[in-house]
Amino acid sequence: MFRQYGWFFIPASIVGVGIAGAALIFIVQTFLVIDSQSHSASDTLYGWYPYAVTTFLAYQWIAGNLKDRKS
């Protein structure tokens, strides 16, 4: 479902594209919500950072467990 390219995983199937798309939509949505309630750029980044890192780590974990294995 995913192919490893260095440290990153690239979707290689429809399921992989769906997972990557869901992660991207979630990250963009949280950024927009937090940015609309923030007073400065640093305020936005401090509020958004935990969501971005958690989503990225979850994506890496899921993709690492679903990557194409050559056996």
MARVOTOR-911565 format. One record per residue: residue number from 1; residue in three letters; chain; x, y, z negated of N, C-alpha, C in turn. Coordinates in nm, 3 decimals, decimal comma. Atoms other than C-alpha are relative to their C-alpha. Example, Ala and Ser with C-alpha at 12.3 -4.5 7.8 and 13.67 -1.06 7.14 Angstrom:
BEGIN
resi = 1; resn = ala; chain = A; n_px = 0,089; n_py = -0,119; n_pz = 0,000; ca_px = 1,230; ca_py = -0,450; ca_pz = -0,780; c_px = 0,090; c_py = 0,120; c_pz = 0,000
resi = 2; resn = ser; chain = A; n_px = -0,082; n_py = -0,119; n_pz = 0,006; ca_px = 1,367; ca_py = -0,106; ca_pz = -0,714; c_px = -0,077; c_py = 0,109; c_pz = -0,073
***
This chain:
BEGIN
resi = 1; resn = met; chain = A; n_px = 0,080; n_py = -0,118; n_pz = 0,000; ca_px = 0,000; ca_py = 0,000; ca_pz = 0,000; c_px = 0,086; c_py = 0,126; c_pz = 0,000
resi = 2; resn = phe; chain = A; n_px = -0,094; n_py = -0,112; n_pz = 0,001; ca_px = 0,302; ca_py = 0,228; ca_pz = -0,053; c_px = 0,136; c_py = -0,049; c_pz = 0,047
resi = 3; resn = arg; chain = A; n_px = -0,139; n_py = 0,028; n_pz = -0,037; ca_px = 0,652; ca_py = 0,240; ca_pz = 0,091; c_px = 0,088; c_py = 0,096; c_pz = -0,077
resi = 4; resn = gln; chain = A; n_px = -0,090; n_py = -0,082; n_pz = 0,078; ca_px = 0,940; ca_py = 0,364; ca_pz = -0,116; c_px = 0,098; c_py = 0,072; c_pz = 0,092
resi = 5; resn = tyr; chain = A; n_px = -0,093; n_py = -0,083; n_pz = -0,076; ca_px = 1,146; ca_py = 0,648; ca_pz = 0,030; c_px = 0,082; c_py = 0,078; c_pz = -0,102
resi = 6; resn = gly; chain = A; n_px = -0,078; n_py = -0,060; n_pz = 0,107; ca_px = 1,421; ca_py = 0,733; ca_pz = -0,214; c_px = -0,070; c_py = -0,021; c_pz = -0,133
resi = 7; resn = trp; chain = A; n_px = 0,072; n_py = 0,008; n_pz = 0,127; ca_px = 1,254; ca_py = 0,812; ca_pz = -0,544; c_px = -0,150; c_py = 0,014; c_pz = 0,017
resi = 8; resn = phe; chain = A; n_px = 0,141; n_py = -0,029; n_pz = -0,024; ca_px = 0,917; ca_py = 0,884; ca_pz = -0,385; c_px = -0,067; c_py = -0,115; c_pz = 0,074
resi = 9; resn = phe; chain = A; n_px = 0,079; n_py = 0,103; n_pz = -0,065; ca_px = 0,638; ca_py = 0,665; ca_pz = -0,254; c_px = -0,092; c_py = 0,066; c_pz = 0,102
resi = 10; resn = ile; chain = A; n_px = 0,081; n_py = -0,051; n_pz = -0,110; ca_px = 0,467; ca_py = 0,728; ca_pz = 0,078; c_px = -0,116; c_py = -0,098; c_pz = 0,023
resi = 11; resn = pro; chain = A; n_px = 0,112; n_py = 0,090; n_pz = -0,025; ca_px = 0,115; ca_py = 0,589; ca_pz = 0,139; c_px = 0,017; c_py = -0,074; c_pz = 0,133
resi = 12; resn = ala; chain = A; n_px = -0,014; n_py = 0,081; n_pz = -0,120; ca_px = 0,119; ca_py = 0,304; ca_pz = 0,390; c_px = -0,130; c_py = -0,071; c_pz = 0,036
resi = 13; resn = ser; chain = A; n_px = 0,130; n_py = 0,059; n_pz = -0,031; ca_px = -0,250; ca_py = 0,207; ca_pz = 0,388; c_px = -0,109; c_py = 0,101; c_pz = -0,036
resi = 14; resn = ile; chain = A; n_px = 0,113; n_py = -0,087; n_pz = 0,030; ca_px = -0,594; ca_py = 0,360; ca_pz = 0,354; c_px = -0,016; c_py = 0,017; c_pz = -0,151
resi = 15; resn = val; chain = A; n_px = 0,009; n_py = -0,009; n_pz = 0,146; ca_px = -0,599; ca_py = 0,280; ca_pz = -0,018; c_px = 0,107; c_py = 0,094; c_pz = -0,054
resi = 16; resn = gly; chain = A; n_px = -0,109; n_py = -0,088; n_pz = 0,042; ca_px = -0,263; ca_py = 0,451; ca_pz = -0,061; c_px = -0,029; c_py = 0,146; c_pz = 0,032
resi = 17; resn = val; chain = A; n_px = 0,038; n_py = -0,137; n_pz = -0,037; ca_px = -0,387; ca_py = 0,759; ca_pz = 0,125; c_px = -0,109; c_py = 0,051; c_pz = -0,094
resi = 18; resn = gly; chain = A; n_px = 0,106; n_py = -0,040; n_pz = 0,093; ca_px = -0,695; ca_py = 0,764; ca_pz = -0,099; c_px = 0,055; c_py = 0,036; c_pz = -0,138
resi = 19; resn = ile; chain = A; n_px = -0,061; n_py = -0,028; n_pz = 0,130; ca_px = -0,485; ca_py = 0,749; ca_pz = -0,416; c_px = 0,080; c_py = 0,129; c_pz = 0,005
resi = 20; resn = ala; chain = A; n_px = -0,079; n_py = -0,123; n_pz = -0,015; ca_px = -0,247; ca_py = 1,019; ca_pz = -0,292; c_px = -0,092; c_py = 0,121; c_pz = 0,016
resi = 21; resn = gly; chain = A; n_px = 0,095; n_py = -0,109; n_pz = -0,019; ca_px = -0,541; ca_py = 1,234; ca_pz = -0,180; c_px = -0,071; c_py = 0,038; c_pz = -0,129
resi = 22; resn = ala; chain = A; n_px = 0,066; n_py = -0,028; n_pz = 0,127; ca_px = -0,716; ca_py = 1,200; ca_pz = -0,515; c_px = 0,094; c_py = 0,074; c_pz = -0,095
resi = 23; resn = ala; chain = A; n_px = -0,098; n_py = -0,069; n_pz = 0,085; ca_px = -0,398; ca_py = 1,302; ca_pz = -0,697; c_px = 0,019; c_py = 0,144; c_pz = 0,046
resi = 24; resn = leu; chain = A; n_px = -0,020; n_py = -0,134; n_pz = -0,053; ca_px = -0,349; ca_py = 1,601; ca_pz = -0,469; c_px = -0,122; c_py = 0,090; c_pz = -0,026
resi = 25; resn = ile; chain = A; n_px = 0,122; n_py = -0,077; n_pz = 0,026; ca_px = -0,712; ca_py = 1,714; ca_pz = -0,502; c_px = -0,009; c_py = 0,037; c_pz = -0,147
resi = 26; resn = phe; chain = A; n_px = 0,004; n_py = -0,028; n_pz = 0,143; ca_px = -0,692; ca_py = 1,685; ca_pz = -0,881; c_px = 0,098; c_py = 0,110; c_pz = -0,038
resi = 27; resn = ile; chain = A; n_px = -0,102; n_py = -0,100; n_pz = 0,034; ca_px = -0,370; ca_py = 1,887; ca_pz = -0,899; c_px = -0,040; c_py = 0,138; c_pz = 0,051
resi = 28; resn = val; chain = A; n_px = 0,040; n_py = -0,130; n_pz = -0,056; ca_px = -0,501; ca_py = 2,163; ca_pz = -0,671; c_px = -0,118; c_py = 0,056; c_pz = -0,079
resi = 29; resn = gln; chain = A; n_px = 0,117; n_py = -0,045; n_pz = 0,074; ca_px = -0,832; ca_py = 2,179; ca_pz = -0,857; c_px = 0,038; c_py = 0,052; c_pz = -0,139
resi = 30; resn = thr; chain = A; n_px = -0,041; n_py = -0,047; n_pz = 0,133; ca_px = -0,668; ca_py = 2,207; ca_pz = -1,199; c_px = 0,079; c_py = 0,130; c_pz = 0,010
resi = 31; resn = phe; chain = A; n_px = -0,074; n_py = -0,125; n_pz = -0,017; ca_px = -0,433; ca_py = 2,475; ca_pz = -1,068; c_px = -0,095; c_py = 0,117; c_pz = 0,020
resi = 32; resn = leu; chain = A; n_px = 0,094; n_py = -0,109; n_pz = -0,027; ca_px = -0,722; ca_py = 2,683; ca_pz = -0,937; c_px = -0,081; c_py = 0,038; c_pz = -0,123
resi = 33; resn = val; chain = A; n_px = 0,078; n_py = -0,029; n_pz = 0,121; ca_px = -0,923; ca_py = 2,652; ca_pz = -1,259; c_px = 0,087; c_py = 0,071; c_pz = -0,103
resi = 34; resn = ile; chain = A; n_px = -0,089; n_py = -0,062; n_pz = 0,099; ca_px = -0,627; ca_py = 2,736; ca_pz = -1,482; c_px = 0,042; c_py = 0,138; c_pz = 0,046
resi = 35; resn = asp; chain = A; n_px = -0,040; n_py = -0,130; n_pz = -0,052; ca_px = -0,519; ca_py = 3,022; ca_pz = -1,254; c_px = -0,111; c_py = 0,103; c_pz = -0,014
resi = 36; resn = ser; chain = A; n_px = 0,111; n_py = -0,096; n_pz = 0,011; ca_px = -0,865; ca_py = 3,178; ca_pz = -1,266; c_px = -0,018; c_py = 0,050; c_pz = -0,143
resi = 37; resn = gln; chain = A; n_px = 0,014; n_py = -0,040; n_pz = 0,140; ca_px = -0,844; ca_py = 3,197; ca_pz = -1,648; c_px = 0,129; c_py = 0,054; c_pz = -0,059
resi = 38; resn = ser; chain = A; n_px = -0,130; n_py = -0,043; n_pz = 0,050; ca_px = -0,480; ca_py = 3,306; ca_pz = -1,678; c_px = 0,019; c_py = 0,149; c_pz = 0,021
resi = 39; resn = his; chain = A; n_px = -0,029; n_py = -0,142; n_pz = -0,008; ca_px = -0,336; ca_py = 3,651; ca_pz = -1,725; c_px = 0,131; c_py = 0,030; c_pz = 0,071
resi = 40; resn = ser; chain = A; n_px = -0,129; n_py = -0,021; n_pz = -0,067; ca_px = 0,006; ca_py = 3,598; ca_pz = -1,567; c_px = 0,042; c_py = -0,130; c_pz = 0,069
resi = 41; resn = ala; chain = A; n_px = -0,050; n_py = 0,119; n_pz = -0,070; ca_px = 0,203; ca_py = 3,360; ca_pz = -1,349; c_px = 0,056; c_py = -0,101; c_pz = -0,097
resi = 42; resn = ser; chain = A; n_px = -0,056; n_py = 0,094; n_pz = 0,097; ca_px = 0,386; ca_py = 3,211; ca_pz = -1,645; c_px = -0,111; c_py = -0,067; c_pz = -0,081
resi = 43; resn = asp; chain = A; n_px = 0,115; n_py = 0,058; n_pz = 0,069; ca_px = 0,054; ca_py = 3,159; ca_pz = -1,824; c_px = -0,062; c_py = -0,112; c_pz = 0,083
resi = 44; resn = thr; chain = A; n_px = 0,053; n_py = 0,101; n_pz = -0,091; ca_px = -0,071; ca_py = 2,968; ca_pz = -1,519; c_px = 0,089; c_py = -0,124; c_pz = 0,000
resi = 45; resn = leu; chain = A; n_px = -0,091; n_py = 0,115; n_pz = -0,007; ca_px = 0,239; ca_py = 2,749; ca_pz = -1,500; c_px = 0,006; c_py = -0,077; c_pz = -0,130
resi = 46; resn = tyr; chain = A; n_px = 0,001; n_py = 0,069; n_pz = 0,130; ca_px = 0,242; ca_py = 2,674; ca_pz = -1,874; c_px = -0,127; c_py = -0,083; c_pz = -0,017
resi = 47; resn = gly; chain = A; n_px = 0,125; n_py = 0,075; n_pz = 0,012; ca_px = -0,122; ca_py = 2,564; ca_pz = -1,853; c_px = -0,010; c_py = -0,114; c_pz = 0,098
resi = 48; resn = trp; chain = A; n_px = 0,012; n_py = 0,099; n_pz = -0,107; ca_px = -0,084; ca_py = 2,368; ca_pz = -1,531; c_px = 0,104; c_py = -0,111; c_pz = -0,011
resi = 49; resn = tyr; chain = A; n_px = -0,112; n_py = 0,094; n_pz = 0,006; ca_px = 0,247; ca_py = 2,193; ca_pz = -1,603; c_px = -0,037; c_py = -0,136; c_pz = -0,060
resi = 50; resn = pro; chain = A; n_px = 0,033; n_py = 0,133; n_pz = 0,054; ca_px = 0,109; ca_py = 1,916; ca_pz = -1,832; c_px = -0,085; c_py = -0,086; c_pz = 0,093
resi = 51; resn = tyr; chain = A; n_px = 0,084; n_py = 0,075; n_pz = -0,094; ca_px = -0,152; ca_py = 1,818; ca_pz = -1,575; c_px = 0,081; c_py = -0,048; c_pz = 0,121
resi = 52; resn = ala; chain = A; n_px = -0,080; n_py = 0,035; n_pz = -0,117; ca_px = 0,094; ca_py = 1,821; ca_pz = -1,286; c_px = 0,096; c_py = -0,114; c_pz = -0,031
resi = 53; resn = val; chain = A; n_px = -0,096; n_py = 0,104; n_pz = 0,036; ca_px = 0,356; ca_py = 1,611; ca_pz = -1,465; c_px = -0,071; c_py = -0,133; c_pz = -0,027
resi = 54; resn = thr; chain = A; n_px = 0,073; n_py = 0,123; n_pz = 0,031; ca_px = 0,103; ca_py = 1,360; ca_pz = -1,596; c_px = -0,054; c_py = -0,065; c_pz = 0,127
resi = 55; resn = thr; chain = A; n_px = 0,052; n_py = 0,054; n_pz = -0,126; ca_px = -0,056; ca_py = 1,321; ca_pz = -1,253; c_px = 0,112; c_py = -0,058; c_pz = 0,084
resi = 56; resn = phe; chain = A; n_px = -0,114; n_py = 0,050; n_pz = -0,076; ca_px = 0,283; ca_py = 1,282; ca_pz = -1,085; c_px = 0,052; c_py = -0,132; c_pz = -0,057
resi = 57; resn = leu; chain = A; n_px = -0,047; n_py = 0,124; n_pz = 0,062; ca_px = 0,394; ca_py = 1,018; ca_pz = -1,336; c_px = -0,099; c_py = -0,115; c_pz = 0,020
resi = 58; resn = ala; chain = A; n_px = 0,101; n_py = 0,104; n_pz = -0,024; ca_px = 0,065; ca_py = 0,828; ca_pz = -1,301; c_px = 0,006; c_py = -0,048; c_pz = 0,145
resi = 59; resn = tyr; chain = A; n_px = -0,012; n_py = 0,036; n_pz = -0,141; ca_px = 0,100; ca_py = 0,839; ca_pz = -0,920; c_px = 0,123; c_py = -0,088; c_pz = 0,022
resi = 60; resn = gln; chain = A; n_px = -0,123; n_py = 0,078; n_pz = -0,015; ca_px = 0,459; ca_py = 0,710; ca_pz = -0,942; c_px = -0,018; c_py = -0,140; c_pz = -0,058
resi = 61; resn = trp; chain = A; n_px = 0,021; n_py = 0,130; n_pz = 0,063; ca_px = 0,354; ca_py = 0,429; ca_pz = -1,177; c_px = -0,092; c_py = -0,088; c_pz = 0,084
resi = 62; resn = ile; chain = A; n_px = 0,094; n_py = 0,076; n_pz = -0,083; ca_px = 0,057; ca_py = 0,322; ca_pz = -0,963; c_px = 0,067; c_py = -0,042; c_pz = 0,131
resi = 63; resn = ala; chain = A; n_px = -0,065; n_py = 0,031; n_pz = -0,128; ca_px = 0,256; ca_py = 0,342; ca_pz = -0,639; c_px = 0,111; c_py = -0,101; c_pz = -0,018
resi = 64; resn = gly; chain = A; n_px = -0,107; n_py = 0,097; n_pz = 0,025; ca_px = 0,548; ca_py = 0,153; ca_pz = -0,791; c_px = -0,054; c_py = -0,141; c_pz = -0,021
resi = 65; resn = asn; chain = A; n_px = 0,060; n_py = 0,132; n_pz = 0,021; ca_px = 0,317; ca_py = -0,130; ca_pz = -0,892; c_px = -0,073; c_py = -0,052; c_pz = 0,123
resi = 66; resn = leu; chain = A; n_px = 0,072; n_py = 0,041; n_pz = -0,121; ca_px = 0,139; ca_py = -0,135; ca_pz = -0,555; c_px = 0,084; c_py = 0,005; c_pz = 0,126
resi = 67; resn = lys; chain = A; n_px = -0,083; n_py = -0,012; n_pz = -0,119; ca_px = 0,437; ca_py = -0,094; ca_pz = -0,324; c_px = 0,012; c_py = -0,134; c_pz = 0,071
resi = 68; resn = asp; chain = A; n_px = -0,016; n_py = 0,120; n_pz = -0,082; ca_px = 0,493; ca_py = -0,341; ca_pz = -0,041; c_px = 0,123; c_py = -0,076; c_pz = -0,045
resi = 69; resn = arg; chain = A; n_px = -0,111; n_py = 0,084; n_pz = 0,043; ca_px = 0,707; ca_py = -0,625; ca_pz = -0,161; c_px = 0,039; c_py = -0,093; c_pz = 0,114
resi = 70; resn = lys; chain = A; n_px = -0,049; n_py = 0,091; n_pz = -0,103; ca_px = 0,924; ca_py = -0,822; ca_pz = 0,078; c_px = 0,037; c_py = -0,131; c_pz = -0,066
resi = 71; resn = ser; chain = A; n_px = -0,030; n_py = 0,129; n_pz = 0,060; ca_px = 0,902; ca_py = -1,181; ca_pz = -0,035; c_px = -0,032; c_py = -0,114; c_pz = 0,095
***
